[in-house]
Amino acid sequence: AAETLGRIGGREVVLRLLTVAEDPDWGVRAAAAGALGLSGAPPELPGLRARLEGEQDGFVAARLREAIRRIEEK
């Protein structure tokens, strides 16, 4: 579902995904990070970088790095 939302995009979707990216479940955070890589824009980069610094799960951190890379390349 998160990936589909990421493909739809839009400011409201991105704001919701940023909230979901703080979920206690690592799988939910990873899905939100991947979706943000699809729909995010440069204004979200500081928030994603801050989440990356505090992320304990390696898989989620990798998804956040990928999301940041995708947004930077847009």
CORCOR-V971000 format. One record per pair of residues at least 24 apart in sequence whose C-alpha atoms are under 10 Angstrom apart, sorted by the first residue. I is the first residue (numbers start at 0). J is the second residue. If there is no record, write none. Layout:
I;J + I;J
This chain:
0;30 + 0;31 + 0;34 + 1;27 + 1;28 + 1;29 + 1;30 + 1;31 + 1;32 + 1;33 + 1;34 + 1;35 + 2;30 + 2;31 + 2;32 + 2;33 + 2;34 + 2;35 + 2;36 + 2;37 + 2;38 + 3;34 + 3;37 + 3;38 + 4;31 + 4;34 + 4;35 + 4;37 + 4;38 + 5;30 + 5;31 + 5;32 + 5;33 + 5;34 + 5;35 + 5;36 + 5;37 + 5;38 + 5;39 + 6;34 + 6;35 + 6;36 + 6;37 + 6;38 + 6;39 + 7;34 + 7;37 + 7;38 + 8;34 + 8;35 + 8;37 + 8;38 + 8;39 + 8;40 + 9;38 + 9;39 + 9;40 + 10;38 + 10;39 + 10;40 + 12;38 + 12;39 + 13;37 + 13;38 + 13;39 + 13;40 + 13;43 + 14;39 + 14;43 + 17;43 + 17;46 + 17;47 + 17;50 + 20;47 + 20;50 + 20;59 + 20;63 + 21;50 + 21;54 + 25;54 + 25;55 + 25;56 + 25;57 + 25;58 + 25;59 + 25;60 + 26;56 + 26;58 + 26;59 + 27;59 + 28;54 + 28;56 + 28;58 + 28;59 + 28;60 + 28;62 + 28;63 + 29;56 + 29;57 + 29;58 + 29;59 + 29;60 + 29;61 + 29;62 + 29;63 + 30;59 + 30;62 + 30;63 + 31;59 + 31;62 + 31;63 + 31;66 + 32;59 + 32;60 + 32;61 + 32;62 + 32;63 + 32;64 + 32;65 + 32;66 + 32;67 + 33;59 + 33;61 + 33;62 + 33;63 + 33;64 + 33;65 + 33;66 + 33;67 + 33;69 + 34;62 + 34;63 + 34;66 + 35;62 + 35;63 + 35;65 + 35;66 + 35;67 + 35;69 + 35;70 + 36;62 + 36;63 + 36;64 + 36;65 + 36;66 + 36;67 + 36;68 + 36;69 + 36;70 + 36;71 + 36;73 + 37;65 + 37;66 + 37;67 + 37;69 + 37;70 + 37;73 + 38;66 + 38;69 + 38;70 + 39;66 + 39;67 + 39;69 + 39;70 + 39;71 + 39;73 + 40;67 + 40;69 + 40;70 + 40;71 + 40;72 + 40;73 + 41;67 + 41;70 + 41;71 + 41;72 + 41;73 + 42;70 + 43;67 + 43;70 + 44;68 + 44;70 + 44;71
